[in-house]
Amino acid sequence: MPLSEHEQRMLEQMERALYAEDPKFATALEGSGLRTYTRRRVYQAVAGFLVGIALLMAGLVFYEDGLIWISVVGFLVMLGCAVLVVTGWRKAPRPGEQQQGRGGTAAGGRRTQARRSMMDRIEARWQRRRDEQQGGGH
């Protein structure tokens, strides 16, 4: 549900006030924080994957010394980091996309539909309260 003109003006006014009050904080919020966070998470997971490969190789080198468990740990680290890379990559918004609210995209599945319907209910309650206040208060 798009914002009304009044709501849009209020939001712009709040943004201007935030910039005037604390420009450094406003700039930090303005940036693509989620994209930066997920990108950093993916990089960390790739580094962890490389550490897992090193552990796997070390376990193979020291196989005769009975240290095969190092290979197992390396494989588990690689597996965990691969999962983090894939999930982080899918969650990262594309450079041209705007971040959406908590509803996400339509491809999000049943969980997204549940969130969207919850947001619809909240918005309907908000609208009813606003209508009651405007009707009853004036």
C-alpha positions, 0 to 999 in steps of 0.5 A: 500500500503506497503512502498518501501524499500527506504521509509522504510529505511528513516522511520527507519532513522527518528525513530533513529534520534528521539530516539537520539534527545529525547528518552523520547518523542520517548518512549512515542510515541512508546507505545500503546497510543491509547490502553492506552487511550481507556482502560482508557476511558473504566475504567472511563465509568465503574466507571461512570456506578457505579455512575449511579447505586448509583444515581438510588438507591438513587432516589429509596430511596428518592422516597417518598420525590419527588426526583425521578429525581435522579433515572432518572439522574442515569439511563441516566448516566448508559446508557451513560457510557454503550455506552462509554464502548461498543464503547471504547471496540470496538475501542481498538486495540487488544494487538497483533495488530499493529495500522493501519493508518487512514483507519482502518480495512476492517470491518469498513464499508463504512466510511473506504472505503471512507477514503481508497479511499481518501488515494489512491487518495492522494498517486496517486497524491504524486506518480505523483508529485514525478515522475514529479520531477524526470523526469523534474528535471534530 
